[in-house]
Amino acid sequence: MTMKHADETTHFGFESIPLGEKQSRVNDVFRSVARRYDLMNDLMSAGLHRAWKNAFVAALGPSTTRPFRCLDVAGGTGDVAFRILDAAGPRAHVTVLDINGDMLAVGRERAGRRYQGRIAFVEGNAETLPVAGKSVDAYTIAFGIRNVPRIDRALAEAHRVLRPGGRFLCLEFSKVDMPGLDVLYDAYSFHVIPRLGEAVAGDGESYRYLVESIRRFPGPNVFARMIEDAGFRRVTHRLLTGGIVAIHSGWKI
Ligand SMILES: C[S@@+](CC[C@H](N)C(=O)[O-])C[C@H]1O[C@@H](n2cnc3c(N)ncnc32)[C@H](O)[C@@H]1O
């Protein structure tokens, strides 16, 4: 490691930490919450995450007739992958890639035999994808990219693995842009969610990180420029639920 890298810092929630430490701290969070992750999503969002993920898959519009290969990065327990396969035709295949074996283990159990031959679970890092260049039709990432230490590297990798004409689609927390809702959202995020995390997953600190990391993530216009800088074209975004989340789309042309 060069001195330059050794000196680099980043944020872990509101904490400033050496860049090289972030991934292992993130991995600790998801190892700790994996078994309660899906239940917590329902409780924290009052089920809203389901509507956001459904809107995300509708925006993707996977082919119902043609072969369709999708790489779902930071795919965790498979929630987005299952929705894509339910919406797509029999010739669709989704690879759920995640750095955390505990999250993938829950995903494998949830999938059971339902999607046999149409789904694969792969342990890997979004910054160095173990995937051939120009090999997928779509790259999806939901609530994942803000956890990746070097977002620019993850975006460059997304661009590399997509075939020309392929689609990049990201669902992530964004910036609330509705007066009134922002105050309520902050109060709920900082006071209720960590307590819920403590009560349900036995880990309030991990949920404090998740809330803080949302505040650290760039706003939708800045993130759109980062996607363009990675080489994507026709980059657009759409805010959902007053800006609580955003869907960013880009094309490899
Ligand atoms: C909030 S979960 C999202 C899971 C799933 N996409 C969903 O929407 O339910 C974030 C996921 O990102 C994964 N992750 C964090 N850093 C990663 C990296 N560098 N490469 C791949 N996955 C990563 C975590 O292990 C975790 O499973």
PDBQT file of the ligand as one rigid body, heavy atoms in Angstrom, charges set to zero:
ROOT
HETATM    1  C1  LIG A 301     -28.505  -2.676   2.534  1.00  0.00    +0.000 C 
HETATM    2  S1  LIG A 301     -27.946  -4.219   1.865  1.00  0.00    +0.000 S 
HETATM    3  C2  LIG A 301     -28.860  -4.313   0.361  1.00  0.00    +0.000 C 
HETATM    4  C3  LIG A 301     -29.254  -5.711   0.010  1.00  0.00    +0.000 C 
HETATM    5  C4  LIG A 301     -30.245  -5.858  -1.154  1.00  0.00    +0.000 C 
HETATM    6  N1  LIG A 301     -29.724  -5.270  -2.379  1.00  0.00    +0.000 N 
HETATM    7  C5  LIG A 301     -31.575  -5.253  -0.830  1.00  0.00    +0.000 C 
HETATM    8  O1  LIG A 301     -31.948  -4.266  -1.464  1.00  0.00    +0.000 OA
HETATM    9  O2  LIG A 301     -32.244  -5.761   0.067  1.00  0.00    +0.000 OA
HETATM   10  C6  LIG A 301     -26.322  -3.771   1.334  1.00  0.00    +0.000 C 
HETATM   11  C7  LIG A 301     -25.492  -4.938   0.851  1.00  0.00    +0.000 C 
HETATM   12  O3  LIG A 301     -24.291  -4.436   0.272  1.00  0.00    +0.000 OA
HETATM   13  C8  LIG A 301     -23.289  -5.412   0.460  1.00  0.00    +0.000 C 
HETATM   14  N2  LIG A 301     -21.966  -4.831   0.201  1.00  0.00    +0.000 N 
HETATM   15  C9  LIG A 301     -21.315  -3.906   0.929  1.00  0.00    +0.000 A 
HETATM   16  N3  LIG A 301     -20.131  -3.626   0.360  1.00  0.00    +0.000 NA
HETATM   17  C10 LIG A 301     -20.030  -4.379  -0.759  1.00  0.00    +0.000 A 
HETATM   18  C11 LIG A 301     -19.046  -4.530  -1.777  1.00  0.00    +0.000 A 
HETATM   19  N4  LIG A 301     -17.912  -3.826  -1.761  1.00  0.00    +0.000 N 
HETATM   20  N5  LIG A 301     -19.279  -5.396  -2.774  1.00  0.00    +0.000 NA
HETATM   21  C12 LIG A 301     -20.417  -6.124  -2.812  1.00  0.00    +0.000 A 
HETATM   22  N6  LIG A 301     -21.392  -6.030  -1.879  1.00  0.00    +0.000 NA
HETATM   23  C13 LIG A 301     -21.200  -5.162  -0.872  1.00  0.00    +0.000 A 
HETATM   24  C14 LIG A 301     -23.523  -5.846   1.900  1.00  0.00    +0.000 C 
HETATM   25  O4  LIG A 301     -22.872  -7.041   2.216  1.00  0.00    +0.000 OA
HETATM   26  C15 LIG A 301     -25.049  -5.918   1.948  1.00  0.00    +0.000 C 
HETATM   27  O5  LIG A 301     -25.508  -7.195   1.658  1.00  0.00    +0.000 OA
ENDROOT
TORSDOF 0
